[in-house]
């Protein structure tokens, strides 16, 4: 009974943490297929080698193992929140990987655009220049374009660019890929000029984002330490027997841990929201894909 209740509580807290990270864990409902597709895209963008079912199963399994170990050391109730935090580490890790990969792709666009302009100026077509992006010189941006040559042969260049745009899913890539799509569909002699202007404006935006990230780094580390350290201290206080473990096994202790968990996850959500850099809205995609 306690194990079942702990899993339910842990899954709830994991969902709250995932929401704070910007990821919704699918639950049985009418939009389950849509949620699974969103999670599949999230896993693809983060580079996780797992399906949505495997990923969710790994989170539940990790929580169960960690909770069983910590409950033997510090008590059933006290172990729930730390076990949930550990179980959500894969979500946090791959969310960070996803953010880093998308940011790297965004930061790679200025150099990529200059390479494309150079290729077009040397006599290559725009399609050939885009195929060259898959050569690995531009990090995660090249990874996103690895399937472009084969997709363009099977579905056409425009459809291939739409797939790349859905996988990158950021406003900077939306702007650039929209220019590529218009150039392929309509052509035009001003494409090189537009790409040059895009490279300059995106380069300036990237420089500002790098400065903001550097300025916020210390504050983010301090905020995370404030969230984690109280629960580490609580685990240490409940090692073995004694009055602390007796108290946190009682109804009053359960109330204290529950209140602390609620305050911790609310605080973590506020930290995530306040430290988030405002992003440019995506305007070149349907509302349901934003």
C-alpha positions as CSV (number, residue, x, y, z in Angstrom):
1,X,0.0,0.0,0.0
2,X,2.7,2.4,1.0
3,X,4.7,1.6,-2.2
4,X,1.7,2.3,-4.4
5,X,0.9,5.6,-2.6
6,X,4.6,6.6,-2.9
7,X,4.6,5.9,-6.6
8,X,1.4,8.0,-7.1
9,X,2.9,10.9,-5.1
10,X,6.2,10.6,-6.9
11,X,4.6,10.6,-10.3
12,X,2.6,13.7,-9.4
13,X,5.7,15.5,-8.2
14,X,7.6,14.3,-11.3
15,X,4.8,15.8,-13.5
16,X,5.1,19.1,-11.5
17,X,8.8,19.2,-12.1
18,X,8.4,18.4,-15.7
19,X,5.9,21.2,-16.1
20,X,8.4,23.5,-14.5
21,X,11.0,22.4,-17.1
22,X,8.5,23.1,-19.9
23,X,7.8,19.4,-20.6
24,X,4.4,17.7,-20.1
25,X,4.6,14.0,-19.3
26,X,1.7,12.3,-21.2
27,X,-1.2,10.9,-19.1
28,X,-4.2,8.9,-20.3
29,X,-6.6,11.3,-21.9
30,X,-8.1,12.2,-25.3
31,X,-5.0,14.1,-26.5
32,X,-2.7,11.2,-25.5
33,X,-1.5,10.7,-29.1
34,X,-0.7,14.4,-29.4
35,X,1.2,14.3,-26.1
36,X,3.2,11.3,-27.2
37,X,4.1,13.0,-30.4
38,X,5.3,16.1,-28.5
39,X,7.3,13.9,-26.2
40,X,8.8,12.0,-29.1
41,X,9.8,15.3,-30.7
42,X,11.3,16.5,-27.3
43,X,13.3,13.2,-27.1
44,X,14.5,13.7,-30.7
45,X,15.6,17.3,-30.1
46,X,17.4,16.3,-26.9
47,X,19.2,13.3,-28.4
48,X,17.8,10.8,-26.0
49,X,18.0,7.2,-27.3
50,X,14.6,6.1,-26.1
51,X,10.9,6.0,-27.1
52,X,8.3,7.9,-25.1
53,X,7.2,4.7,-23.3
54,X,10.8,3.7,-22.5
55,X,11.5,7.1,-21.2
56,X,8.5,7.3,-18.9
57,X,9.1,3.7,-17.7
58,X,12.7,4.6,-16.9
59,X,11.5,7.5,-14.7
60,X,9.0,5.3,-12.8
61,X,11.6,2.5,-12.4
62,X,14.3,4.9,-11.2
63,X,11.9,6.4,-8.6
64,X,10.9,3.0,-7.3
65,X,14.5,1.8,-6.9
66,X,15.7,5.0,-5.2
67,X,12.6,5.2,-3.0
68,X,13.1,1.6,-1.8
69,X,16.8,2.4,-0.9
70,X,16.2,5.8,0.8
71,X,13.1,4.6,2.7
72,X,15.2,1.9,4.3
73,X,17.7,4.6,5.5
74,X,15.6,7.6,6.2
75,X,11.9,6.6,6.4
76,X,9.1,6.1,3.9
77,X,7.8,9.6,4.0
78,X,11.1,11.5,4.0
79,X,12.3,9.5,1.1
80,X,9.5,10.4,-1.3
81,X,10.6,14.0,-2.3
82,X,14.4,13.2,-2.7
83,X,13.4,10.0,-4.7
84,X,11.2,12.1,-6.9
85,X,14.0,14.7,-7.4
86,X,16.4,11.9,-8.4
87,X,13.9,10.3,-10.7
88,X,13.4,13.5,-12.5
89,X,17.1,13.9,-13.2
90,X,16.7,12.3,-16.7
91,X,14.1,14.9,-17.5
92,X,16.3,17.7,-16.3
93,X,19.4,16.3,-18.0
94,X,17.7,15.8,-21.4
95,X,15.9,19.1,-21.1
96,X,19.2,20.8,-20.6
97,X,20.6,18.8,-23.5
98,X,17.7,19.9,-25.7
99,X,18.1,23.5,-24.7
100,X,21.9,23.3,-25.4
101,X,21.4,21.6,-28.8
102,X,18.8,24.1,-30.0
103,X,20.8,27.0,-28.7
104,X,23.9,25.7,-30.5
105,X,21.9,25.4,-33.7
106,X,20.7,28.9,-33.3
107,X,24.2,30.2,-32.7
108,X,25.4,28.2,-35.8
109,X,23.2,30.1,-38.2
110,X,25.4,33.1,-38.9
111,X,28.3,31.0,-40.1
112,X,26.0,28.6,-41.9
113,X,24.3,31.5,-43.7
114,X,27.7,32.9,-44.8
115,X,28.7,29.5,-46.1
116,X,25.4,29.2,-48.1
117,X,25.9,32.7,-49.5
118,X,29.4,31.8,-50.6
119,X,28.2,28.6,-52.2
120,X,25.4,30.3,-54.1
121,X,27.8,33.0,-55.2
122,X,30.2,30.3,-56.6
123,X,27.4,29.0,-58.8
124,X,25.8,26.3,-56.7
125,X,22.0,26.1,-56.3
126,X,20.4,26.8,-53.0
127,X,19.4,23.1,-52.8
128,X,23.0,22.1,-53.2
129,X,24.1,24.6,-50.5
130,X,21.5,23.2,-48.1
131,X,22.7,19.7,-48.7
132,X,26.2,20.8,-47.8
133,X,24.9,21.8,-44.3
134,X,24.8,18.1,-43.4
135,X,28.6,17.8,-43.6
136,X,29.0,18.2,-39.8
137,X,30.8,21.6,-39.8
138,X,27.9,23.3,-37.9
139,X,27.3,21.0,-34.9
140,X,23.7,20.3,-34.1
141,X,22.5,22.4,-37.0
142,X,24.2,19.9,-39.3
143,X,22.6,17.1,-37.4
144,X,19.2,18.6,-38.1
145,X,20.0,18.8,-41.8
146,X,21.4,15.2,-42.0
147,X,18.1,13.9,-43.4
148,X,17.5,16.8,-45.7
149,X,19.1,15.3,-48.8
150,X,17.1,12.1,-48.6
151,X,13.9,13.9,-47.6
152,X,14.2,16.3,-50.5
153,X,14.6,13.5,-53.0
154,X,11.5,11.7,-51.6
155,X,9.2,14.6,-50.7
156,X,10.6,17.7,-52.3
157,X,12.8,20.5,-50.9
158,X,9.9,22.5,-49.4
159,X,8.5,19.5,-47.5
160,X,12.1,18.6,-46.3
161,X,12.6,22.1,-45.0
162,X,9.2,21.9,-43.2
163,X,10.4,18.8,-41.4
164,X,13.7,20.4,-40.4
165,X,11.8,23.4,-39.1
166,X,9.5,21.2,-37.0
167,X,12.5,19.5,-35.5
168,X,14.5,22.6,-34.8
169,X,11.4,24.4,-33.4
170,X,12.9,27.8,-32.7
171,X,12.0,31.3,-34.0
172,X,15.4,32.0,-35.5
173,X,15.4,28.8,-37.6
174,X,11.8,29.6,-38.5
175,X,12.8,32.9,-40.0
176,X,15.8,31.5,-41.9
177,X,13.9,28.4,-43.2
178,X,11.0,30.6,-44.4
179,X,13.5,32.5,-46.5
180,X,14.8,29.3,-47.9
181,X,11.3,28.1,-48.7
182,X,10.3,31.3,-50.5
183,X,13.6,31.2,-52.4
184,X,12.9,27.7,-53.6
185,X,9.3,28.4,-54.5
186,X,9.7,31.8,-56.1
187,X,13.4,32.3,-56.5
188,X,14.6,35.9,-56.7
189,X,17.8,37.9,-57.1
190,X,17.6,39.4,-53.6
191,X,18.0,36.1,-51.7
192,X,21.8,36.7,-51.2
193,X,21.2,40.2,-49.8
194,X,18.5,38.9,-47.4
195,X,20.7,36.0,-46.2
196,X,23.5,38.5,-45.5
197,X,21.2,40.7,-43.5
198,X,19.9,37.7,-41.6
199,X,23.5,36.5,-40.7
200,X,24.3,40.0,-39.3
201,X,21.1,40.3,-37.3
202,X,21.3,36.8,-35.9
203,X,24.9,37.2,-35.0
204,X,24.0,40.3,-33.0
205,X,21.2,38.5,-31.2
206,X,23.5,35.5,-30.4
207,X,26.1,37.9,-28.8
208,X,23.4,39.4,-26.6
209,X,22.2,36.0,-25.5
210,X,25.7,34.9,-24.6
211,X,26.1,37.9,-22.4
212,X,22.8,37.3,-20.6
213,X,23.7,33.6,-20.0
214,X,27.0,34.6,-18.5
215,X,25.4,37.2,-16.2
216,X,22.8,34.7,-14.9
217,X,25.1,31.7,-14.3
218,X,26.0,32.4,-10.7
219,X,22.4,33.3,-9.7
220,X,21.2,30.0,-11.2
221,X,23.7,27.9,-9.3
222,X,22.9,29.7,-6.0
223,X,19.1,29.2,-6.5
224,X,19.5,25.5,-7.2
225,X,21.7,25.0,-4.1
226,X,19.0,26.7,-2.0
227,X,16.4,24.2,-3.3
228,X,18.6,21.0,-2.8
229,X,20.5,21.6,0.5
230,X,17.5,21.5,2.9
231,X,16.4,18.0,1.6
232,X,20.0,16.7,1.8
233,X,20.1,17.9,5.5
234,X,16.7,16.3,6.2
235,X,18.0,12.9,4.8
236,X,21.1,13.1,7.0
237,X,19.1,13.9,10.1
238,X,16.9,10.9,9.5
239,X,19.7,8.4,9.2
240,X,19.1,5.4,11.5
241,X,16.6,5.7,14.4
242,X,16.1,8.6,16.8
243,X,13.6,11.3,17.5
244,X,13.9,12.9,14.1
245,X,12.9,9.7,12.3
246,X,10.1,9.1,14.8
247,X,8.7,12.5,14.2
248,X,8.8,12.4,10.4
249,X,7.0,9.0,10.6
250,X,4.1,10.5,12.4
251,X,1.2,12.4,11.0
252,X,2.8,15.7,12.0
253,X,5.9,14.8,10.1
254,X,3.9,13.8,7.0
255,X,2.3,17.3,7.1
256,X,5.6,19.0,7.4
257,X,7.2,17.0,4.6
258,X,4.1,17.6,2.4
259,X,4.2,21.3,3.0
260,X,7.9,21.5,2.4
261,X,7.5,19.5,-0.8
262,X,4.8,21.9,-2.1
263,X,6.8,25.0,-1.2
264,X,9.9,23.4,-2.8
265,X,8.2,22.7,-6.1
266,X,6.4,26.0,-6.2
267,X,9.8,27.7,-5.5
268,X,11.5,25.7,-8.2
269,X,8.8,26.6,-10.7
270,X,9.2,30.3,-9.8
271,X,13.0,30.0,-10.1
272,X,12.6,28.5,-13.5
273,X,10.2,31.1,-14.7
274,X,12.1,34.1,-13.3
275,X,15.5,32.9,-14.7
276,X,14.0,32.1,-18.1
277,X,15.2,34.4,-20.9
278,X,12.2,35.7,-22.8
279,X,12.1,34.1,-26.3
280,X,10.9,35.4,-29.5
281,X,7.5,34.0,-30.5
282,X,7.3,31.6,-33.4
283,X,5.2,33.4,-36.1
284,X,5.9,31.2,-39.2
285,X,4.2,28.1,-37.9
286,X,0.6,27.1,-37.2
287,X,-0.6,27.9,-33.6
288,X,-0.9,24.3,-32.7
289,X,2.8,23.7,-33.4
290,X,4.2,26.6,-31.3
